[in-house]
Amino acid sequence: MNFAAVWLVVAACLMAGLPVYAADGEGDKPVVSGARVAGDEARTRFVMDLDQQIDPSISALQNPRRLILDFPEVQFDIPAETGQTGRGLVSNWRFGLFADGKSRIVMDLKAPAAVDKTFFLPAIDDQPARLVVDLVRSSDPEFQAFSEQSRKTARAAAVKAAPKADKLTASKAGERPLILLDPGHGGIDTGAVGVGGTLEKALVLEFAKEFKEKLDETGLYDVRLTRDDDTFIPLARRVEMGHELAADLFISIHADSVRRGRTLARGATVYTLSDRASDELAEELAETENMSDIIAGVELSEEPADVTDILLDLARRESRSFSVFFAKTLVSELKSAVRLINNPHRSAGFRVLKAHDVPSVLVELGYLSNEHDEKLLITEEWRGRMATAMTEAVHRFFRPRLAGTPVTPSQ
C-alpha cells in the first residue's frame, strides 16, 4: 500500500478520535475496548474493559513516580489519545506494546500511591469484563519501599524468562562493514506525533527499512536493524546491540517535534555526541530523546563512571572522531538532495550515541511539528532521495576500507 495513503488514513482516524490498530494476526489476543480513571487524590480507580481475563504484574518506579502494569500482549482498541489526561492520583497514562508478546500501561502519578486491591469482573449481560486497579494515597517512604520490592520481583522474573543465549552474533574481521540502523521509539513509546497525525515511530521504521534495502542492494555491507516491528527497545539496549554486533557504524533515525521555534525548525539535521549541547534546539531534542525510557516505564540505570582506563578513553575519542567525520560526510551528501536546517551538524548528550567503540550519529529526517516537513516525510519521492543520499554518504565513509587502505577520521 502507498505509504502516504496509509498515513492519510492514520491521520484521519486520529483526528476523528478513532482507534488505529493493525488488522492482521490480532484476533487471538485479548482486546481492550475501553479504559478510564476515576476518583480523587485520596482514592483512585483504574478500569479497563476487556473481552477476556488477563492478570497484570504491577510495579512502580521513582523519579518520576510511575506505576507500571505489565501483561501479555493485547490489542488496544481504544482512541490513540486515551490517557492524555488523568484524574485523582494519576496525572496521565499511556499504553502500547513494550516487548515481543508483552503490553504495558505506564501511569504518571501526582503523589505517592499504593495498590489497595486488584480484581477482575466477568462480563455480565451487555457489560464487558473489567480489570479494576484501586490506588490509595501513601507516603514517600511507603512508595519507595513498594518501588524497590516490586522492581526486585520484576528483575527476577525478567532474568528467569530471558533466553540462555541472548548475545548477538558479531561480525568477524575481514567481513563486510556492519551497519546498525536504529529506528527510534516503538511500541509504547510513539515518539512525536505530527500536526497531521503522523506517528514518528512508524515513519522512521518505514524509512529505515527502505534505507536498508538500498544498502543491501549494493552487496557491500551487512545491515541490521535494532527493531523491525512496532516494539519498544530501551536506549541502553540499543547501545548494547551496537557493541555486541561490533558494528562499524550506528545510525539512529528520528523525526521529532520541537516546542521552540515551530515555524523555524525545519529540515534534516545530523547529531553527534557531545558533553555540552551545541545549541538550545540540540539540548531540547536530547532531553526529549533521553526521556524514551521514562515514557516506557524502564528502570533507569546509573550512568557509567568517568573513564579511567586509558585504552577505553582512546577508543571513545577515536569513535567520536569517526562519528564527526561521518556526520560531515552525510551533511555534504544531503545538501544536494533534501532541505537541511541551518547549521545541520549539531551535537548534544544523546544517550543512544554513547557506545565507546562504535561511530554513532542521530539523523533527524525532519520535524513533525512543521507541517511542511511532515508532508514531505510521508512521500515516496522524498524518502527515496533521502535514502539515496545517505547511502552515498555511507559509501564515502567506508570507501578507504573497501579499497583496502587504512581508515582515519581525516579521510
C-alpha positions in Angstrom: 0.0 0.0 0.0 1.2 3.5 -0.7 2.9 4.9 2.4 1.3 8.4 2.0 -2.1 6.9 1.7 -1.6 4.9 4.9 -0.7 8.0 6.8 -3.7 9.9 5.5 -5.9 7.1 6.9 -4.0 7.2 10.2 -4.2 10.9 10.5 -7.9 10.9 9.7 -8.5 8.3 12.4 -6.5 10.2 15.0 -8.3 13.5 14.3 -11.6 11.7 14.4 -10.8 10.1 17.7 -10.9 6.6 16.2 -8.5 3.8 17.2 -5.6 3.0 15.0 -4.5 -0.7 15.1 -3.2 -3.4 12.9 -5.7 -5.8 11.2 -3.6 -8.9 10.9 -2.9 -11.6 13.4 -4.6 -9.9 16.3 -7.8 -12.0 16.6 -6.4 -14.3 19.2 -5.2 -11.5 21.5 -7.2 -10.1 24.4 -8.9 -6.9 23.2 -9.1 -3.7 25.3 -12.2 -1.9 24.3 -12.2 0.9 26.9 -10.2 2.3 29.8 -10.7 5.2 32.3 -9.6 6.7 35.6 -12.0 7.9 38.3 -11.7 9.1 41.9 -9.8 11.7 43.8 -6.3 12.1 45.3 -7.2 10.0 48.3 -8.5 7.0 46.3 -8.3 6.5 42.5 -9.7 3.6 40.4 -8.4 2.5 37.0 -10.8 0.4 35.0 -10.1 -1.4 31.7 -12.7 -3.1 29.6 -11.7 -6.5 28.1 -13.1 -9.5 26.2 -11.2 -12.0 28.3 -9.3 -12.1 31.6 -5.7 -11.0 32.0 -3.5 -10.9 35.1 -1.3 -7.8 35.3 2.1 -7.7 37.0 2.3 -4.3 38.9 5.4 -2.5 39.8 6.5 1.1 40.5 9.3 3.4 39.6 10.6 6.6 41.2 12.0 9.9 39.9 9.5 10.5 38.4 6.8 8.4 40.2 5.2 5.9 37.9 3.0 2.8 38.2 3.7 0.0 35.7 1.1 -2.6 34.6 2.6 -5.4 32.5 0.5 -8.2 30.9 0.6 -10.5 27.9 0.2 -8.7 24.5 -3.2 -7.3 24.0 -5.0 -5.4 21.2 -5.7 -1.8 22.3 -8.9 -1.0 20.5 -9.2 2.5 22.1 -8.5 6.0 20.7 -4.8 6.9 20.5 -5.3 10.0 22.7 -6.8 8.0 25.6 -4.8 8.6 28.8 -3.5 12.1 27.9 -5.5 13.4 30.9 -5.9 11.6 34.2 -7.7 12.1 37.4 -7.1 11.7 41.1 -3.7 10.3 41.8 -3.0 9.7 38.1 -1.9 12.8 36.1 -1.8 10.9 32.7 -1.1 7.4 31.4 0.0 5.7 28.1 -0.3 2.3 26.7 1.2 0.1 24.0 3.5 -2.8 23.0 6.5 -3.0 25.3 8.3 -6.1 24.0 7.6 -9.1 21.9 4.4 -10.7 23.4 4.2 -8.1 26.2 2.0 -5.0 26.6 2.4 -2.2 29.1 0.5 0.6 30.7 2.5 3.4 32.4 0.8 5.8 34.8 2.4 9.0 35.9 1.5 9.7 39.5 0.7 13.1 41.1 1.6 11.8 44.6 2.9 8.6 46.3 0.3 5.8 45.9 -0.2 2.2 46.9 -2.2 -0.6 45.2 -5.1 -1.2 47.6 -6.6 -4.1 45.5 -6.8 -5.5 42.0 -9.6 -7.7 40.8 -11.3 -8.9 37.6 -15.1 -8.7 36.9 -16.5 -11.2 34.4 -18.8 -10.0 31.6 -22.5 -9.7 32.6 -25.3 -9.1 30.1 -24.2 -6.2 27.9 -21.4 -5.2 30.2 -17.8 -6.2 29.2 -15.4 -7.9 31.5 -13.3 -5.5 33.5 -9.9 -5.3 35.2 -10.0 -2.9 38.2 -7.0 -1.5 40.0 -7.6 0.6 43.1 -5.0 3.0 44.3 -4.8 4.9 47.6 -2.6 7.8 48.7 0.5 6.6 50.6 3.7 8.2 51.9 7.1 8.7 50.2 8.8 6.0 52.3 5.9 3.6 51.6 6.1 4.3 47.9 9.9 3.9 47.9 9.6 0.5 49.7 6.9 -0.6 47.2 9.0 0.5 44.3 12.2 -1.3 45.4 10.4 -4.5 46.2 8.3 -4.6 43.0 11.4 -3.9 40.9 13.3 -6.7 42.5 10.5 -9.0 41.7 10.2 -7.7 38.1 14.0 -8.1 37.5 14.0 -11.6 38.9 11.1 -12.5 36.5 12.9 -10.9 33.6 16.1 -12.9 34.3 14.2 -16.1 34.6 12.3 -15.5 31.3 15.4 -14.4 29.3 16.8 -16.9 26.8 20.1 -18.5 27.7 21.9 -17.1 24.6 20.8 -13.5 24.2 24.0 -12.2 22.6 24.0 -11.1 19.0 26.4 -12.5 16.5 29.2 -10.1 16.0 30.9 -9.5 12.6 34.3 -11.1 12.0 37.5 -9.5 10.8 37.6 -9.3 7.1 33.8 -9.4 6.6 31.7 -6.6 5.1 31.3 -3.5 7.3 28.4 -3.9 9.6 25.9 -1.1 9.8 23.3 -0.9 12.6 20.2 1.2 11.7 18.2 2.3 14.7 14.6 3.4 14.1 13.7 5.4 17.2 11.0 4.8 19.6 8.5 2.0 19.1 5.7 0.1 20.9 4.5 2.1 24.0 6.8 5.0 23.0 5.2 6.5 20.0 7.7 9.4 19.7 6.4 12.6 18.2 3.0 13.0 16.6 2.9 15.3 13.5 0.5 18.2 13.1 -1.4 15.9 10.6 -1.3 12.8 12.9 1.8 11.1 11.6 3.4 8.8 14.2 7.2 9.1 14.4 7.7 5.5 15.5 6.1 4.2 12.3 7.6 6.8 9.9 11.2 6.1 11.0 10.7 2.3 10.9 9.4 2.6 7.3 12.3 4.8 6.3 14.9 2.6 8.0 13.6 -0.5 6.1 13.9 1.4 2.8 17.4 2.7 3.6 18.4 -0.9 4.5 17.1 -2.1 1.1 19.3 0.4 -0.7 22.3 -0.6 1.3 21.6 -4.3 0.8 21.3 -3.8 -3.0 25.0 -2.8 -3.1 26.2 -6.1 -1.6 28.9 -4.2 0.2 27.5 -4.1 3.7 25.9 -6.3 6.4 23.0 -4.2 7.5 20.9 -4.8 10.7 18.0 -3.1 12.4 17.6 -2.6 16.2 13.9 -3.2 15.6 12.0 -4.4 12.5 8.5 -4.1 14.0 6.5 -1.9 16.5 8.5 -3.0 19.5 10.0 -0.8 22.2 13.7 -1.1 22.7 15.4 0.6 25.8 18.1 3.1 25.0 20.8 1.2 26.8 19.8 -2.0 24.8 20.2 -0.1 21.5 23.7 0.9 22.5 24.5 -2.7 23.7 23.4 -4.1 20.3 25.9 -2.0 18.5 28.6 -3.2 20.9 27.6 -6.9 20.7 27.5 -6.8 16.9 30.9 -5.0 16.8 29.1 -2.5 14.5 31.2 -0.3 12.3 28.6 2.4 12.1 25.4 3.2 14.1 22.7 5.4 12.7 19.7 6.3 14.8 16.8 7.7 12.8 14.2 10.1 14.1 11.6 12.8 13.1 10.9 14.8 16.2 8.7 17.6 17.3 10.1 20.7 18.9 8.5 23.2 21.2 10.6 26.2 20.4 10.5 27.9 17.0 7.9 25.6 15.4 7.9 27.7 12.3 11.7 27.8 12.1 12.8 24.3 12.9 12.6 22.6 9.5 14.8 20.3 7.5 17.1 17.3 8.1 19.7 17.5 10.9 22.7 15.3 11.8 23.6 15.0 15.5 26.7 13.6 17.2 27.5 13.1 20.8 29.0 15.9 23.0 29.1 16.6 26.7 27.6 20.1 26.1 24.8 20.8 23.6 25.8 22.9 20.6 22.6 25.0 20.9 19.2 25.1 22.5 17.5 23.0 19.9 20.0 20.2 20.2 19.7 20.4 24.0 15.9 20.2 23.8 16.0 17.2 21.4 18.5 15.3 23.5 16.3 15.8 26.6 13.3 14.6 24.6 15.1 11.5 23.2 16.6 10.7 26.6 13.1 10.6 28.1 12.2 7.5 26.0 12.9 5.0 28.8 10.9 7.1 31.3 8.0 7.2 28.9 8.0 3.4 28.6 8.4 2.8 32.3 12.0 1.5 32.1 14.1 1.4 35.3 16.9 3.9 34.6 20.4 2.6 35.3 23.2 4.7 36.6 25.4 6.4 34.1 28.8 4.7 33.9 31.6 6.3 35.9 34.2 8.5 34.3 36.5 6.6 32.1 39.8 5.8 33.9 41.2 3.1 31.5 43.4 4.9 29.1 42.7 2.4 26.3 38.9 2.8 26.8 39.3 6.6 26.7 41.3 6.4 23.5 38.7 4.1 21.9 35.9 6.6 22.9 37.9 9.5 21.4 38.5 7.6 18.2 34.8 6.7 17.9 33.8 10.3 18.4 36.2 11.4 15.7 34.8 8.9 13.2 31.3 10.0 14.2 32.0 13.6 13.4 33.7 12.6 10.2 30.6 10.6 9.1 28.3 13.4 10.2 30.2 15.9 8.0 30.2 13.4 5.1 26.4 12.9 5.5 25.7 16.6 5.6 27.7 17.1 2.4 25.6 14.5 0.6 22.3 15.7 1.9 22.8 19.3 0.8 22.1 18.5 -2.8 19.2 16.1 -2.1 16.9 17.5 0.6 16.3 20.6 2.7 18.6 21.0 5.7 18.1 23.0 8.8 20.5 25.9 9.4 23.8 24.6 10.9 22.8 21.0 10.0 25.6 19.3 12.1 24.8 19.7 15.8 25.6 17.9 19.0 24.3 17.1 22.4 24.3 14.4 25.1 22.1 11.7 23.4 22.2 8.5 25.4 21.7 6.4 22.3 25.0 7.6 20.9 27.2 6.7 23.9 28.8 3.5 22.6 32.5 4.0 23.3 33.5 1.7 20.4 31.0 2.4 17.6 30.9 5.6 15.5 27.4 6.8 16.0 25.1 9.6 14.7 21.5 10.5 15.1 19.6 11.7 12.0 16.5 13.9 12.2 14.8 13.3 8.9 12.8 16.4 9.6 10.5 17.9 12.2 6.9 16.6 12.5 6.0 19.8 14.3 6.4 21.5 11.0 3.5 20.8 8.6 5.7 21.3 5.5 8.3 18.8 6.8 5.5 16.3 7.7 4.1 16.4 4.2 7.5 15.7 2.6 8.4 12.9 5.0 5.5 10.7 4.0 6.1 10.9 0.3 7.9 8.2 -1.6 9.9 10.6 -3.7 11.4 12.4 -0.7 12.2 9.2 1.1 13.9 7.9 -2.0 16.1 11.0 -2.3 17.0 10.9 1.4 17.8 7.2 1.4 19.9 7.5 -1.8 21.9 10.4 -0.4 22.5 8.6 2.9 23.7 5.5 1.0 26.2 7.6 -0.9 27.5 9.0 2.4 28.0 5.5 3.7 30.0 4.7 0.5 32.2 7.7 1.0 32.7 6.8 4.7 33.8 3.2 4.0 35.5 3.8 0.7 39.1 3.6 2.1 38.3 0.4 4.0 36.6 -1.2 1.0 39.6 -0.3 -1.1 41.9 -2.0 1.4 43.6 1.2 2.7 43.9 2.3 6.3 41.0 4.5 7.5 41.5 7.7 9.5 38.9 10.3 10.5 40.6 12.8 8.3 39.9 10.9 5.1 
